[in-house]
Structure formats: structure tokens, C-alpha cells
Amino acid sequence: MKTYLYLLVILSVVFGCSVSFNYKTDKTLKERYTYTQKASDLNFYYNIKHTDREKIIDLNIKNISNMFIIGLSFDITDEMGKFQKYVYVGNLKNLNSKNIEIVVDKNINRLKLSYRYELTPEDAFLNPDVTKDRIYEKSETTILIIK
């Protein structure tokens, strides 16, 4: 009986450590994406695909704030004001990420990302009376170079 238990423990350790989870670490994101832009609460990882008339930007947004992000939204513009786009991402848990795709003209070299969100602790649902006092609204801007 002890041999079977011992064998079961060994097999679960061997096969349990080889299972891949759908969790994106910084290392896997850096391997998958060519460019990186860091902000205070978010990391942006992106690739640029060039076509004849446009650039397609595959953008991954990762929450690194150690808090829950509520209502993340982006106003995306270029430096000349010819391109404008609004993207609502929604809620983003700590260390989770979401992908968005942005299609721009091939002549645009920089994108200005202005974004707004609210930060709250992930355990705020345990004490809803304190939640209103523990929400922090933030607005930030970053620039992606897309040459």
C-alpha cells in the first residue's frame, strides 16, 4: 500500500510540474513581443506588422500594480491628430493581461496612449463599506514608437 501511495506522489509531482498554465510571465511576454514600454501600473508589450497601406499593432497590456484595475480605457492619437481611437479594455486583475489590436496608417511613427482607470485592492469585496474610500482614480499618458 505504501508503494502505491509513494508511486502516486511521485507521478503527481512529475506530471504536475510539467503542466502548462495559461499565465503570461514577463519572460514569456518578452519572448513573444518585440517592443516593451513600462508605465507606473501597466506594462505594454507590442509587435508591429507592416502591410502595404497600414501598420497593425498587436498590443498586450499587463497590470503590474498589485491592485485590481477597474474601467481601463484608452484614448489613442497620433502626433499629428489624424488618427483617433477610443478603446475600452475593462477590468484587469493583478498580473493579468489583455490584448488589443490597433490598425494605423503606415506613415504614423508614434502613438500617444492616454488612459484612465481606477485602482482598488483585490480584497475590497470582503468589506464593501471601506471600498469607496479605497478607490484611486488615475490618468496617465505614454508614447509608443511604431517605426
C-alpha positions in Angstrom: 0.0 0.0 0.0 2.8 2.4 0.8 4.4 1.7 -2.5 1.3 2.7 -4.4 1.0 5.9 -2.3 4.7 6.6 -2.9 4.3 6.0 -6.7 1.2 8.2 -6.8 3.0 11.1 -5.1 6.0 10.7 -7.5 3.7 10.7 -10.6 1.7 13.7 -9.4 4.9 15.7 -8.8 6.4 14.7 -12.1 3.3 15.3 -14.2 2.1 18.3 -12.1 5.3 20.2 -12.7 5.1 19.6 -16.5 1.6 21.0 -17.0 1.5 24.4 -18.7 -0.9 27.1 -17.3 -2.3 30.0 -19.3 -0.4 32.6 -17.2 1.8 35.0 -19.0 5.0 35.9 -17.2 7.3 38.8 -18.2 9.7 36.3 -19.7 7.1 34.8 -22.0 5.8 38.2 -23.0 9.3 39.4 -23.8 9.9 36.3 -25.9 6.6 36.8 -27.8 6.7 40.6 -28.2 9.5 42.7 -29.8 8.9 46.0 -28.0 8.2 46.9 -24.4 7.0 50.2 -22.8 6.8 50.5 -19.0 4.4 52.8 -17.1 3.7 53.1 -13.4 1.0 50.5 -13.1 1.0 48.9 -16.6 3.5 47.3 -18.9 2.9 47.4 -22.7 4.2 44.7 -24.9 3.7 45.1 -28.7 4.6 43.9 -32.1 4.3 45.8 -35.4 3.2 44.1 -38.6 3.7 46.2 -41.8 1.4 45.9 -44.8 1.3 48.0 -48.0 -1.0 50.7 -46.6 -1.0 50.3 -42.8 0.7 49.1 -39.6 -1.1 46.6 -37.4 -0.1 46.8 -33.7 -0.7 43.8 -31.5 -0.6 45.3 -28.1 -0.6 43.4 -24.8 -1.4 45.4 -21.6 -0.3 43.8 -18.3 -1.3 45.0 -14.9 1.7 45.3 -12.5 0.1 47.5 -9.9 -0.6 44.8 -7.2 -4.1 46.1 -7.2 -7.3 45.5 -9.2 -7.8 47.9 -12.2 -11.4 49.0 -12.8 -12.6 50.5 -16.1 -9.4 50.8 -18.0 -10.0 52.9 -21.2 -7.6 54.3 -23.8 -7.7 57.4 -26.0 -5.2 56.7 -28.8 -4.0 59.5 -31.0 -1.0 60.2 -33.3 1.3 63.2 -33.1 -0.4 65.0 -36.0 -4.0 64.5 -34.8 -5.0 62.5 -37.9 -5.7 59.3 -36.0 -8.0 59.0 -33.1 -9.4 55.8 -31.4 -11.1 55.0 -28.2 -10.7 51.5 -26.7 -12.4 50.3 -23.5 -10.5 47.4 -22.0 -12.5 46.9 -18.8 -11.3 45.4 -15.6 -7.8 43.9 -15.2 -6.7 41.7 -12.2 -3.2 42.0 -10.8 -0.6 40.4 -13.1 -3.2 39.6 -15.8 -3.0 40.9 -19.3 -5.3 41.7 -22.2 -4.6 42.1 -25.9 -5.9 44.7 -28.3 -5.2 45.3 -31.9 -4.7 48.8 -33.4 -4.6 49.4 -37.2 -2.9 52.7 -38.2 -1.7 54.4 -41.4 1.8 53.4 -42.5 3.0 57.0 -42.2 2.3 57.2 -38.4 5.5 56.8 -36.3 4.3 57.5 -32.8 1.1 56.8 -30.9 0.1 58.7 -27.8 -1.8 56.5 -25.3 -3.8 58.4 -22.8 -5.6 56.1 -20.4 -7.8 56.3 -17.3 -8.6 53.7 -14.7 -9.4 53.2 -11.0 -7.3 51.1 -8.6 -8.8 49.2 -5.8 -7.4 46.4 -3.6 -8.4 42.9 -4.8 -9.9 42.0 -1.5 -12.2 45.1 -1.4 -15.3 42.9 -1.8 -14.7 41.5 1.7 -15.5 44.9 3.3 -17.8 46.9 0.9 -18.1 49.8 3.4 -14.5 50.7 3.0 -14.4 50.2 -0.8 -15.4 53.8 -1.6 -12.5 55.2 0.4 -10.0 52.8 -1.2 -10.6 53.6 -4.9 -7.9 55.7 -6.5 -8.6 57.3 -9.9 -5.6 57.7 -12.2 -4.9 59.2 -15.6 -1.7 58.6 -17.4 -0.1 59.0 -20.8 2.6 57.1 -22.7 4.0 57.1 -26.2 4.6 54.1 -28.4 7.2 54.4 -31.1 6.0 52.3 -34.1 8.6 52.8 -36.8 
